[in-house]
Amino acid sequence: MDNHPRDEVIAVCNAKPGSVEDYPFGDEVAVFKVAGKMFALVTLGPAPGSVSLKCDPDLAVSLRRRYAAITAGYHLSKRHWNTVMLDGSVPQDELLDLIDHSYELVVTRLPRAERDKLNT
């Protein structure tokens, strides 16, 4: 992530099939949805910013133990969401994998017709 990590996270989220950027909580949080379901929330305030991502509960706990920059989801389900500070302490490839993981968790729970629309 050569640019500001937050800009790269936003670009990656926007590039996901069917992704829609929305601002239901005001101008300070970009919310990314697929088929109306949230998979990422990116804070737009002062740097470094953060991204909240859906996560398998067991993996979520493991990540929180491994990285100080990963905490239980801020204002979200602590069991199913993690918030990642974009301070550079979480490796780029791991952050990209976490975005993919969050997106896939949402997509796999969509009805087949919705999933099929994303694959066309």
C-alpha positions in Angstrom: 0.0 0.0 0.0 2.2 2.8 -1.3 -0.5 5.5 -0.9 -2.0 6.3 2.4 -3.3 2.9 3.8 -6.8 4.3 4.1 -7.0 5.3 0.4 -5.8 1.8 -0.6 -8.3 0.1 1.7 -11.1 2.2 0.1 -9.9 1.4 -3.4 -9.8 -2.3 -2.6 -13.3 -2.3 -1.0 -14.7 -0.4 -4.0 -13.2 -2.9 -6.4 -15.1 -5.8 -5.0 -17.9 -7.1 -7.3 -21.2 -5.5 -6.3 -19.6 -3.2 -3.8 -21.5 0.0 -3.0 -20.0 2.8 -0.9 -22.5 4.5 1.4 -22.5 7.0 4.2 -25.5 6.0 6.5 -23.6 7.2 9.6 -22.5 10.6 8.3 -19.5 11.9 6.4 -16.9 10.5 8.8 -17.4 6.8 8.0 -17.5 5.2 4.5 -19.5 2.0 4.7 -19.0 -0.7 2.0 -21.9 -3.1 1.3 -22.6 -5.9 -1.1 -26.3 -6.7 -1.7 -27.1 -4.3 1.1 -25.0 -6.1 3.7 -22.0 -4.3 5.3 -18.5 -5.8 4.9 -16.3 -2.9 5.7 -16.5 0.5 7.6 -13.6 2.9 7.0 -13.2 6.0 9.3 -12.4 9.2 7.4 -11.3 11.4 10.3 -7.7 12.1 11.3 -4.9 9.7 10.3 -4.1 6.9 10.7 -7.8 5.9 10.5 -9.2 2.4 10.8 -11.2 -0.2 9.0 -13.8 -2.5 10.7 -14.2 -5.8 9.0 -16.4 -8.8 9.5 -14.4 -11.8 10.7 -14.9 -15.5 11.7 -15.1 -15.4 15.5 -12.2 -17.8 16.2 -10.0 -15.9 13.7 -11.0 -12.6 15.2 -9.8 -13.6 18.7 -6.5 -15.0 17.2 -5.9 -11.7 15.3 -6.5 -9.6 18.4 -3.9 -11.6 20.3 -1.4 -11.3 17.5 -1.7 -7.6 16.7 -2.2 -4.6 19.1 -3.7 -2.7 16.2 -6.6 -5.2 15.9 -9.4 -4.9 18.5 -13.0 -5.9 18.8 -15.3 -4.1 16.4 -15.9 -0.5 17.4 -19.7 -0.1 17.9 -20.3 -3.5 16.2 -20.7 -7.1 17.3 -17.5 -7.8 19.2 -17.8 -11.5 18.3 -18.1 -11.0 14.5 -16.2 -7.8 13.8 -12.6 -6.5 14.2 -11.4 -2.9 13.9 -7.9 -2.6 12.4 -5.9 0.6 13.0 -4.3 1.6 9.8 -1.0 2.5 11.4 1.1 0.1 9.3 1.6 -2.5 12.0 -0.6 -5.1 10.3 1.2 -6.3 7.2 -0.3 -5.2 3.9 -0.9 -8.8 2.7 -2.7 -9.7 5.9 -4.9 -6.6 5.7 -5.8 -7.4 2.1 -6.6 -11.0 3.2 -8.9 -9.6 6.0 -10.8 -7.4 3.5 -11.2 -10.5 1.2 -12.3 -12.6 4.2 -14.9 -10.0 5.3 -16.3 -9.7 1.8 -16.5 -13.5 1.4 -18.2 -14.0 4.7 -21.0 -11.7 3.6 -21.2 -13.0 0.0 -21.5 -16.7 1.1 -24.5 -15.8 3.3 -26.4 -14.2 0.4 -29.2 -16.0 -1.4 -27.9 -17.9 -4.5 -29.6 -15.5 -6.9 -27.7 -12.6 -5.3 -24.4 -14.5 -5.5 -25.0 -15.4 -9.1 -25.5 -11.7 -10.0 -22.0 -11.0 -8.5 -20.4 -13.6 -10.7 -21.7 -12.3 -14.0 
